[in-house]
Amino acid sequence: MKVLVTGGAGFIGSNLVLSLIHNGHTVTVIDNLSTGFRRHLSEFESTGALHLIVGDLRNAECALKEVSNVDVVVHLAANADIRFGWNHPREDTQQNLIVTQNVLEAMRCNNVKRLVFASTGSVYNNTAIIPTPETSATSRQHSLYGASKIAAEALISAYAEAGYVQATIFRLVSVLGPHYSHGHVFDFVKQLHNNPKELLVLGNGNQRKSYIHVVDCVSAIESCLEVSPTFQVYNLGIDDYCTIRDSANWITSEMGVSPSINTGTDDFGWVGDLPFVYLDTSSIRSTGWRTTKTIEQSVRATVRWLLEHDWILSERN
C-alpha cells in the first residue's frame, strides 16, 4: 500500500511511518520540520520505502502536488500547542484548519478517497459525561486547538457527505512513548534533568488524565487503513486515568530523584487545560483493537526514552 503521512517526522507520525515500512508499505512523508525531527526517519531515508518531502501544507500548491498516486492519506500534521495557543492565535487556524482544507482539496482533485485524521479528546471540553462517548456535545470550545480540530472534523464530514473522501477520525487522549517531545511528562523530565531538586507543577496536580502508548495509537491507525466508511469517529484512549501527581511520582521514581514538588491551587494548569480527560473507547474496542500498555508503563517508558535520547530535551524549547 502507498501511504502519505502528513507530519510524518513528528512524534506519532514518525512512529507510524516506521511501523508502516516494517510492515511492507511504501510511505511518503510531508513535514515542514517545525516540530518534527528528520533524524527520527534517518534509517529509512536512503531506502526506496520512504520519500521525505520538506514542505509546508499551508501552501495549497504543495498539497496538490504531493497528494497524488497514494492509496491513503494519514493526516497528522498539526499545531498541538494548547498551552501557548493565545500567544499566536492564528497558528491553530492555519496549521490545523487551513492545512486540513488544503489536504482535502488535494485529495478531491487527485481522486484519493481514503483519509485517516488525528483529532483530539479536547473537543469534549469540561463535559460532565465521564467516560466520554463520541456522541457527547462538542459545540463549546475552551481552547483554540480544540476549536480548530472540531472545525477540521466538520470540513472532513462535508467532504465525506459529498462523496469526495472516506474518513476515519480518531479523537486522541495524550500519547506517550519513543520520539515524544511535547506535554507534561516531557516538561517534568526536562525540569528535573536541569534541576533534580525542584519540580514545578502547573495547577494543583489533581488533574486527572488518560494516556495511551504510541504503539497502541499506531496499531489503531493501521487497523483502519483499508476500512472505507463514509465517516467514522472513534475515541482512542485507555480504560483508565491517573492524576498529575501520580505521573510526577512515577517520573521522579524512574529518574531516581526526590525533588520538592511545588503545585498551584487551580484545578487546571492553563487556559484550555481540562481537569478530567477520560474517554469511552468501547466503539474502537468493538473492532477488536486493544491497548497493550498501562498508563504507568507508558509514563515510565517515556522517561527512559527521554533520558536515553537527551538531545531532544535541549532541541525542544
C-alpha positions as MATLAB code, in Angstrom:
seq = 'MKVLVTGGAGFIGSNLVLSLIHNGHTVTVIDNLSTGFRRHLSEFESTGALHLIVGDLRNAECALKEVSNVDVVVHLAANADIRFGWNHPREDTQQNLIVTQNVLEAMRCNNVKRLVFASTGSVYNNTAIIPTPETSATSRQHSLYGASKIAAEALISAYAEAGYVQATIFRLVSVLGPHYSHGHVFDFVKQLHNNPKELLVLGNGNQRKSYIHVVDCVSAIESCLEVSPTFQVYNLGIDDYCTIRDSANWITSEMGVSPSINTGTDDFGWVGDLPFVYLDTSSIRSTGWRTTKTIEQSVRATVRWLLEHDWILSERN';
ca = [
       0.000    0.000    0.000;
       1.154    3.551   -0.754;
       0.583    5.758    2.282;
       1.026    9.514    2.604;
       1.647   10.681    6.174;
       1.459   14.413    6.837;
       3.524   15.397    9.862;
       5.394   12.136    9.469;
       8.596   13.398   11.137;
       6.716   14.253   14.318;
       6.056   12.121   17.366;
       3.092    9.971   16.343;
       3.882   10.346   12.663;
       7.424    9.004   12.836;
       6.312    6.002   14.889;
       3.587    5.298   12.346;
       5.993    5.670    9.414;
       8.498    3.220   10.908;
       5.741    0.680   11.573;
       4.308    1.056    8.065;
       7.700    0.479    6.479;
       8.377   -2.545    8.692;
       5.023   -3.905    7.527;
       5.968   -3.578    3.866;
       4.221   -0.358    2.849;
       5.693    2.471    0.786;
       5.477    5.797    2.586;
       5.621    9.429    1.547;
       6.049   11.980    4.321;
       5.296   15.686    4.105;
       6.597   17.676    7.067;
       7.773   21.261    7.497;
      10.068   20.113   10.368;
       8.812   22.903   12.635;
       8.261   20.403   15.453;
       9.324   17.119   13.843;
      12.840   15.732   13.588;
      14.362   14.348   10.416;
      16.605   12.056   12.474;
      13.529   10.057   13.556;
      13.341    8.772    9.966;
      17.021    8.750    9.011;
      17.391    4.959    8.944;
      14.946    4.743    6.022;
      15.698    7.894    4.049;
      18.212    6.138    1.838;
      15.839    3.291    1.030;
      13.106    3.174   -1.565;
      10.463    2.645    1.101;
      10.428    6.271    2.267;
      10.148    9.529    0.380;
      10.506   12.562    2.682;
       9.315   15.927    1.401;
      10.154   19.002    3.450;
       7.220   21.233    2.632;
       4.568   23.479    4.147;
       0.995   22.309    3.664;
      -0.314   25.795    4.341;
       0.693   26.209    0.708;
      -2.163   24.696   -1.290;
       0.110   24.033   -4.262;
       2.391   21.897   -2.078;
      -0.570   19.760   -1.027;
      -1.924   19.480   -4.566;
       1.442   18.410   -5.948;
       2.239   15.770   -3.357;
      -1.187   14.237   -2.624;
      -1.257   12.001   -5.656;
      -0.549    8.409   -6.544;
      -1.266    7.202   -2.993;
      -3.870    4.815   -1.614;
      -4.493    6.515    1.716;
      -3.662    9.784    3.478;
      -2.991    9.793    7.217;
      -3.260   13.444    8.212;
      -1.290   14.087   11.411;
       0.290   17.477   10.658;
      -0.918   19.996   13.232;
      -0.033   22.619   15.773;
      -0.655   20.913   19.129;
       0.402   23.783   21.364;
      -2.701   24.156   23.543;
      -0.957   25.866   26.440;
       0.550   28.724   24.432;
      -2.187   28.977   21.809;
      -3.135   32.529   22.732;
       0.458   33.666   22.177;
      -0.021   33.010   18.457;
      -3.804   32.793   17.921;
      -3.659   32.346   14.128;
      -1.456   29.248   14.280;
      -4.235   26.784   15.146;
      -6.417   28.072   12.339;
      -3.569   27.981    9.835;
      -1.903   24.700   10.843;
      -4.968   22.688   11.832;
      -7.862   24.015    9.769;
      -6.423   25.594    6.615;
      -3.910   22.765    6.182;
      -6.734   20.229    6.538;
      -8.743   22.019    3.837;
      -5.676   22.017    1.564;
      -5.214   18.289    2.102;
      -8.911   17.614    1.434;
      -8.856   19.676   -1.754;
      -5.710   17.913   -2.938;
      -7.397   14.563   -2.292;
     -10.506   15.657   -4.180;
      -8.511   16.917   -7.165;
      -6.389   13.743   -7.271;
      -9.318   11.391   -6.604;
      -7.668    9.969   -3.476;
     -10.511    8.741   -1.282;
      -9.178    7.209    1.928;
      -8.397    9.548    4.846;
      -7.407    8.928    8.458;
      -7.349   12.066   10.626;
      -5.955   12.680   14.109;
      -8.293   14.827   16.159;
      -8.382   15.224   19.935;
     -10.378   14.372   23.020;
     -10.052   18.056   23.890;
     -13.102   18.728   21.695;
     -15.304   17.476   24.566;
     -14.160   20.250   26.943;
     -15.323   20.057   30.560;
     -18.034   17.521   29.907;
     -19.966   16.018   32.817;
     -20.238   12.704   30.974;
     -17.341   10.524   32.161;
     -16.134    8.347   30.484;
     -16.983   10.462   27.465;
     -18.546    8.799   24.379;
     -18.293   10.028   20.796;
     -21.905   11.265   20.967;
     -21.111   13.904   23.603;
     -21.566   17.561   22.713;
     -18.627   19.353   21.111;
     -20.180   22.751   20.428;
     -18.489   24.777   23.193;
     -14.702   25.013   22.959;
     -12.249   26.168   25.636;
      -9.080   26.270   23.523;
      -8.105   27.447   20.057;
      -6.663   23.984   19.477;
      -9.941   22.226   20.256;
     -11.864   24.752   18.166;
      -9.601   24.221   15.168;
      -9.808   20.436   15.454;
     -13.602   20.273   15.652;
     -13.775   22.714   12.726;
     -11.446   20.419   10.764;
     -13.687   17.470   11.612;
     -16.656   19.422   10.250;
     -14.811   20.094    6.990;
     -13.939   16.430    6.657;
     -17.546   15.407    7.250;
     -18.687   17.793    4.492;
     -16.211   16.283    2.017;
     -17.290   12.808    3.117;
     -21.001   13.532    2.691;
     -20.285   14.851   -0.807;
     -18.516   11.593   -1.651;
     -15.009   13.010   -2.033;
     -13.401   11.180    0.911;
     -13.998    8.153    3.114;
     -12.803    9.230    6.520;
     -11.900    7.746    9.884;
     -11.302   10.275   12.649;
      -9.533    9.434   15.912;
     -10.117   11.653   18.934;
      -6.955   11.036   20.903;
      -6.041   11.317   24.534;
      -2.446   12.338   25.188;
       0.075    9.948   23.647;
       3.394    8.817   25.173;
       6.388    6.758   24.029;
       9.506    6.984   21.824;
      10.039   10.297   19.988;
       7.746   12.102   22.460;
       8.595   15.807   22.736;
       5.526   17.715   23.902;
       3.444   17.603   27.068;
       3.744   17.470   30.834;
       5.883   14.294   31.009;
       8.426   15.955   28.716;
       8.237   19.171   30.743;
       8.741   17.348   34.057;
      11.693   15.330   32.775;
      13.304   18.447   31.310;
      12.842   20.363   34.570;
      14.344   17.556   36.642;
      17.132   16.967   34.137;
      18.146   20.609   34.616;
      17.429   20.769   38.360;
      16.700   17.474   40.167;
      15.887   19.272   43.416;
      12.692   21.043   42.396;
       9.623   20.334   40.253;
       7.018   22.960   39.360;
       3.543   21.600   38.590;
       1.028   23.829   36.808;
      -2.303   23.519   38.594;
      -2.898   21.658   41.837;
      -1.701   18.304   40.484;
      -5.106   16.677   40.921;
      -5.973   16.974   37.230;
      -6.996   13.538   36.010;
      -5.651   12.496   32.626;
      -5.663    9.428   30.406;
      -2.559    8.474   28.410;
      -2.016    5.945   25.645;
       1.269    4.494   24.400;
       2.171    5.381   20.835;
       2.442    1.708   19.797;
      -1.239    1.300   20.676;
      -2.129    4.514   18.859;
      -0.258    3.344   15.755;
      -1.892   -0.077   15.815;
      -5.340    1.557   15.821;
      -4.451    3.765   12.858;
      -3.015    0.850   10.893;
      -6.072   -1.293   11.595;
      -8.248    1.281    9.814;
      -6.151    1.999    6.735;
      -8.160   -0.260    4.447;
     -11.550    0.274    6.086;
     -13.775    2.523    3.994;
     -16.603    4.090    5.993;
     -18.192    7.269    4.726;
     -17.421    8.993    8.013;
     -16.438    7.300   11.283;
     -15.322    8.856   14.574;
     -13.509    6.833   17.239;
     -12.299    7.846   20.661;
      -8.796    6.498   21.118;
      -7.530    6.107   24.644;
      -7.186    3.693   27.505;
      -9.723    2.416   30.025;
      -8.028    4.201   32.922;
      -6.711    7.542   34.128;
      -4.193    8.953   36.598;
      -3.568   12.251   38.345;
      -0.710   14.571   37.503;
       0.639   13.808   40.982;
       0.665   10.085   40.095;
       2.684   10.740   36.962;
       5.083   13.024   38.866;
       5.734   10.221   41.355;
       6.428    7.714   38.557;
       8.726   10.186   36.788;
      10.766   11.033   39.881;
      10.971    7.337   40.757;
      12.214    6.448   37.269;
      14.790    9.259   37.398;
      15.904    8.383   40.923;
      15.351   11.890   42.289;
      13.417   13.299   45.258;
      12.621   16.928   44.452;
      10.408   19.327   46.339;
       7.162   19.438   44.340;
       5.551   22.866   44.090;
       1.951   22.974   42.863;
      -0.527   25.713   42.121;
      -4.039   25.989   43.511;
      -6.243   25.771   40.429;
      -7.705   22.519   39.128;
      -6.337   23.388   35.678;
      -2.824   24.246   34.562;
      -3.548   26.904   31.920;
      -6.375   28.357   29.876;
      -7.803   25.460   27.872;
      -6.420   22.728   30.161;
      -9.058   20.124   31.021;
      -9.091   18.879   34.637;
     -10.540   15.466   33.754;
      -9.982   13.578   30.496;
     -11.303   10.026   30.268;
     -12.821    8.785   27.010;
     -15.253    5.949   26.394;
     -13.365    3.697   23.965;
     -15.993    0.968   23.591;
     -16.510    1.784   19.877;
     -12.894    1.207   18.824;
     -12.599   -1.791   21.152;
     -15.629   -3.339   19.425;
     -13.413   -3.675   16.317;
     -11.019   -5.926   18.240;
      -8.406   -3.264   18.978;
      -6.882   -3.335   22.448;
      -4.255   -1.401   24.379;
      -1.097   -3.257   25.419;
       0.469   -0.762   27.857;
      -0.820    0.649   31.137;
      -0.554    4.361   31.848;
       2.224    3.800   34.373;
       4.159    1.637   31.902;
       3.762    4.341   29.248;
       4.970    7.125   31.554;
       7.976    5.161   32.786;
       8.945    4.007   29.271;
       8.751    7.578   28.017;
      11.005    8.821   30.813;
      13.583    6.148   29.981;
      13.497    7.031   26.282;
      13.931   10.752   27.005;
      16.908   10.102   29.277;
      18.499    7.812   26.696;
      17.954   10.448   23.965;
      18.518   13.598   25.996;
      19.433   15.578   22.858;
      15.689   16.146   22.455;
      15.466   17.943   25.808;
      17.689   20.730   24.505;
      16.292   20.710   20.965;
      12.727   21.383   22.098;
      12.043   24.641   23.947;
];
